[in-house]
């Protein structure tokens, strides 16, 4: 078991949910991290509901600054599920928050967009269009990234979108899109 001095050196973590979800989807991961010594683990909600991804990215930037300020950390780590990874990359690249983020970990993020965006009923879904402006803006993203993905992720079309060239890509076999948020295998990674 780590002593309390080790806990003080853990990088704060910000959890960013995906399309049509909310921060409650990270309850298991948040608990997992807290029980392993992370004192600063925040999960945020996007808002206002049904907005373009750049609106969410700007709000995420304010959360990054606030977490750094309250925790006293110079940098944080971000875990983004699905669209949450796109929101984080956009905030880092387009709004200049890369200097406050040490590492970005994505779970089933459609880095190159996904053709399933056509089924979206909320505005942010349109921004996951493989040919859209948001995806184009992050296509040359270079931040320190670990992309966790699965061949069984039914929302990645094409599946290669979840494993970008710039990232350390780790395939987790036989997990669906939503299962990644409750998988001990993903948590350990």
Order of alpha helices (4+ residues) and beta strands (2+ residues): alpha-beta-alpha-beta-alpha-beta-alpha-beta-alpha-alpha-beta-beta-alpha
